[in-house]
Every structure is written in C-alpha cells, then in structure tokens.
Amino acid sequence: MGKCALFGDPHVISFDRVYGPPITVLAPGEYHLIKSEQLQVQARFGYTRRFPTAASTVGMAVGGSQIKGHTLAVVYVGPAPGIKGFKVFWDGKEILQHYPSTFVSPDLVLSAKYDAMDPEHYHREGRHTIGGTTGALPSFLFDLGDATGTFLTVYVLVGPDNVNAVVATRKIKGGQDGLCGNFNCNQEDDSLVALNRRGMAATVAQGQSLFRMAAPAPAWMMKHVAPPSLQECDPTVRVEAAQRCKVLLHGNEEACIFDACAMHARQQPAGAGHIAAGFEMGQPPQSSGPYQHHTLAGIALVVVGACGLCAAAAMTIARRNSWYGYNIVAATPAKDGSSLLLAE
C-alpha cells in the first residue's frame, strides 16, 4: 500500500513523494485527498490556536461505492480540546463515543478503534507538531475493506483542535487524483502548480462534500484570514529556524522554516477564546491525578517543521525564543476521557 500523510499547517506528502517535498495548503475549506469514481477521501482544513493564520487538518472523511455507499467522518467540533472535542460519524450516526472504544459495522466494511497508539507505527511524520517524541497517544484507526481484506486504512492522531492523518491504500483502478496525488509514480505532477492546473487544489463543491454527514466545524475555524508569509516572519525567528532547519533534505527545509514562522504568529482567531481558555500563555494547566505527565523540553516539539529529524534543532530555537511561553506535555489520558494538555 502507498501512504499519504497530512501534518502541520497542513503539509501533505503524496503517495508518489515518499520523502517529500510536501505541498502546503494554507486556506480553510474541504479538499479532495483522493478523488476517484469508486472511492473518495476528503480533508477539512481550518484555523487552530496553534496555527491561527494557516489552516491545519481538523477533519477527515471517506465515502464512495467501494465502501458500499457508506460515509465515515471524524471532525473537531469543540469546544473542549483534545479527545473530548472530536466526534466520529458513520452514515451520520455518532460512533466511538468513549475513550477507549471499538466499532465494527454490521456489514463488516468498517473496523474502527479509538485508543492509545504509536503515531510512528503509521508514518515517520506521525508525531509531527502534536505527538511529542515517544509513547502511545490517543488516536483513531479506521480499516475499511471487504471479503478480500482491507483496502483502505486511515490513521488519525488527535491533537488539541487539529489532527495528523495518514491514508494508506493501493492504487485505485480507473485512476485517482487529489492533494494526495495521482499515484502514477511521477513526483513532478504532484506539485501544487500541477494540482492547480488539474483543478485538484480547489475546495470540494458543496454538493460533493462528505462532511455533510458529520457535524460542522466551529465557525471561527473556517473564517478566512490573511495567510502568513516568510517575508513577514519575525527576522530573529526566521534566522534561527533557517540555521536549525538546514539539515533537512528533499525540499523540507522551507516547510520547516514556514512552520516556525506560522506558529510564532500570536494572532488568535475570533471566537477561539473558549477553546484556548485552558491554554493561555503563561497559565499553568488544571491537571489532575489520572494523568501521567511527560514534560518535554520546549515548545519546539510542536515546531518540528516538515520532518521529525529537526525536533532537536527546533527545541534549541524554542528555548532561546520562548515562542509561546509553554512546553508541550504529552499526557497519558485517563479512562474517563480526559484530554491532552499543553502546560507551562
């Protein structure tokens, strides 16, 4: 099976670009990841507290005749952060309502799990931005198949109000296209320029949205704002990021620098206050006994850039610049469904 990965704000590594470079989509909306006659996979991009001016992945959806006309969707609905803020829908009905839990559809098309998993088991970039460095984290795993076996797997790592996602499937007979590319073993035609020429970088037409079978995103997530740019980046942050990200290969250096600049932007989307209330800069979290906290050294673990290889480099940048004034805490969630925390 090939893999297409979404991470950060959001960077997309297509099936053919195994080692990158990724493409980056900044505007909120719903987009085709895989568009084919028999199978469709879509992503919802929206603003988050971490990336207030550059969209992140906040939902995933699957549909089509290959899964017998069913529709699967996992979306952030808020207002709570983490695992309490996400919902999963199968044909419009909520499933996986508790953590941990499992679900198997009556016709055996879908086998789903909501539990702690190791993101790196599914992709080398599985931990990017929201996954710390080690350990199992709250995640969704969806296996879709038929009598011949699984033909599509979607892994989703749960963040505060965004996700990382990995789509694994075989090349689809009859052709496919979308932000995940056309899976023709040609890296060149997966560029954003090429996707734009084919109309694959545009948002999904309203009548084609698979997310109509799920809850809508919070309005503030989808309201367009001016995107960040490297030209407007804080010079200190950009110089430091350039120095630390230069070790990256395959065109990932620019994506790494861009993530650093985008995260340094302190503008907060209007209406996001209720989500961010427990995450204000300089405010310690209200943590409780069921958690086992593993405090990591620096906000840089959420500024990894386009490749996990730069985690240590980004750590150093964060220590010097104190970009957000907090460290990330990877918390082992309690059985009662408590959420992941960001901490001072």
N, C-alpha and C positions, 0 to 999 in steps of 0.2 A: 504493500500500500504506500501511496505517497502521502506527504504531510504538508499542510498549510497552517501557518501559525500566526496568531494575532497577539500583539503585546504592546504595551506603552500607549502612545498617543495617536492613533494606533499605527504601529508598523506592521506590515503584512509581508511575510515570507511565503512566496508562492510555491506550488508543487515543484516547479522546474528550478527555482532558485534556492536550492537546498541550503547553501551557505550565504544567501543574500546576493546583492544588497536588497533590503526591503523597500517597499514603497510606503509612503506615509500619506494618510488622508486626515485632514485637519477639520473638515466641516462636519457638523452633526447631520444625522439622517440615517436612513436604512439603505443598505447596499447589497448587491449580489456578490457573494463569495464564490458560489458555484451556481451557474445558470445553465440548465440543460432541459431537454424535453421531459425526462422522467425523474429528475432529482434537482431540488433547489435548496441551497443553503444561503441564508442571509445573515447579516450582522447589523445591529443597531449601534451607531456611534453617537456619543453625546458628551457634553462637558461634565467634568467632575471637579471636586475640590482640589485634587492634586494637579489636574491639568485644566485650569479654568478657562483657557482660551484656545486649547487644542483638544479635539474630541478624543475620547477613549472608547473602547468597546464596552457597552453597557447591556448588550443583549445578543442572543444567538437564536436562530430559528431554522427549522428543517421542514420540508414538505415535498410533495410530488407523488406520482403514481408508483415509483419504486418502493415507497413505504406505504402503499395501498391507500393513498389519499389522505393519510393522517397528517397532522401538523404538530410539531414539537417546538416549544419556545421556552427559553429561560431568560428572564429580564430583571433588571433592577427597577423596583417600584418605590422604595423608600417607605417612610422617612428614616427608618433605622439603618445604620451602617452594617456592613458585614452580612453574615448569614441570615439575619432577620430581615434584611432589606431586599432579598431576592426571592422570586417565585418562579415555579416551573409549571407549564401548561401542556397537556396532551389533549388535542382536539378541544381546546377551550376550557378544560376542566383541570383544576389545580392538582398536582401530584407532588410527591416528595415534600410534604408539608412540615416534616420534622427532621431534625438532625441527630443522629444518622438515620437513614431510611432507604428502602429499595422499592422499585416498582417494575412489574412486568405486565405488558399489555395482554389482554385476553387472547389476541391472535398471535402473540409472541414476536411481533415486529419490533417492539422496543423492550430493551432491558436496561433499566436506569438505576443508578446508585448515587447517593448523597452521603459522603463520608470523608474522612481524612485520607489524602493520597499524596504521593510524592510527585510534584509537578515535573521534575526532571525525568521521570519514567516515560513521559509522553513527548517531551521535546527539550532540547538543550536550553531553550529560552523560556521554559515553562515558569520559572520563578521571576522572570524579568519584572522589575518595578515593585511588585506586590508580594513576592514569595520568599523574602529572606534568603538564607543560604543553605539551611538544612531542615530536615524534618517533614513529616506529612502535614498537609494543610487542608482545610475544608474545600471540597471540590465536588463537581458533578461529573459523572461519566455516563454517556449515552451510547449504547451499542444498538445499531439498527441492522436488521438482517431478515433472512428468510430461511427456507429449508436447507439452502446450500451453505449457510453460515453468515457471519457478519460482513456487510459490505460498506458500512459507514460507522466510524467512531468519532464522537465529539467529546473532547475533554474541556472542562471549564474550571479554572481556578478562581475562587471567589475573593475579591478584594473589598475595600470599604464601600465603594459605589461603582466599581468597574471590574472587569474580568480580563484574564488572559485566556485564550482559547486555542485549541489545536484540533484541526479537522483532518482525519485520516480516511482515505478512500482509494479505490482503484480508479484508473482512467475510465470514464463513462463512455459507453458505446454510443456513437452518433455525435460525439463532440460535446464540449463544455466550454464555458468562459466565465469571467468574473474577476474580482480582485485577487482570487487565488490562482489566476492564470488559466490558460487553455490546456495545460498538461500535455504539451507536444514535444517536450524535451528541448525546447528552444528558450533560453533565458531572455534573449533580447526582446521578444514580443510580450514580455510580462512587465515592461516598464510602464510608468504612469502615462507617458506620452502615447504609447501604443494602446493602452487600455482606453484612454480618452478617444482615440481615433475609432475604436470599435464600439464606443458608447458604453463601455463596461465600468467606467469610473463615475457614472451618473447615479443618482439615487434611484431606488426602486419606485416604479409607478405605483400610485396609491392602490389601484386595484390588484396589484401583484404582491402586495406586502403579506408575508406570512405572519407578521406580528399583529394582524387584526384579530387573531385568535388568542391574544395574550393581553395583559394589562398595559396601558400606555406608560411611557416614561414620564417622570416629573417634568413639568413644563420648562423649568429653568435649564434642564439638561439639553433641550433641543433648540433653545433660542440662540440664533446666530450672533456671534460677536466677532470683532476683528481678530484674525489669527496672529499668533506670534511670528516673529521673523528673526533670523540670525543678525540682521542689521540693527535691530532694536534691542538686542541682548545686552545685558549688563557687561561692559568690557572686562571686568575682573572675572566674572563667571565664565565668559567665553574663552579668555586666555587660559584660565586654569583647566577648563574642560578640554580644550584643544590639546594641551600638554598631556593630559591623562588619557584621552581617548585615542591618541595617535597609534597606540599598539594594535588597534582593531584592523581587521582585514576585510576584504570582499565588499568595500564600499560602506561599511558600517560606521566609520568614524564620524561622518556628518550626522547620521541619525543619533549617535551618542551625544554629540555636542548640542543638537537641537533639543533633545530631551532635557538636558541640563538647563538650557535657557527657558524652555517652556515651564519647567517646574519652579523656576526661580520667580516667575511672574506671580505677583501676590494678589492680583485681581480675583475676586470671588464672584461667581455667577449670581445674579439676583435671584433670591429665593432659596439659595443653598444653605442659608444660615441654620435651619433646623437640622440639617444633616451634620453640619460642621460643629454644632454646639459642643459636642464632646471631644472635639479635636482642635480646639483653638490653640494657636501657637502660644507656648509658654504655660499652658494649663495642663496639669497632670491628669491622667485618666481616673475614672472611678472604677478601679479594678476590684475584683472580689475573689474569694477563696478558690473557686473551681478552676481558676487559670493557673497554668504553669508558664511563667513568662521567661522568654529567652531574649534578653535585650541585646540588640545588635549595635555595633559601633558606628553610628552615624546615619543621617538621613540618606547618605549616598546609596544605600541599598534600595532606595526607591528611585534612584537616578542612574540606574545601571547603564542606560543608553541602549544601543542596538545589540549588545552582546553581553552575556554573563561574564565574559572574560574581563570586563572593565569594572567589576564590582569593587575590587580592592582599590583601584585607582579613584573611583568615584567616592569611596569612603574618605580618602585623604582630602578631596576637594570639599566635602561636606564639613569635615572637622574644621577647616580653615574658614569657610564662609558662613557656616550655620544657616543654610538657606532657609530652612523652615522652622528652626528652633526646636525641633523634636527629633527623637530617634524613632526607628520603627520597632515595634515589639511584635514578634511572631508568637502568638499565644495558642496553646493547645486548648481548643474550645471545650466547654463543659457540655454534658449531655443535655442540659436544659436549653441549648440553642443559643447561648451567649455568643457575642460576635468578637471578631478580631479587633484589636485595639492599636491605635497609634499612641505613643507615650512620649512625655518629656524626657 
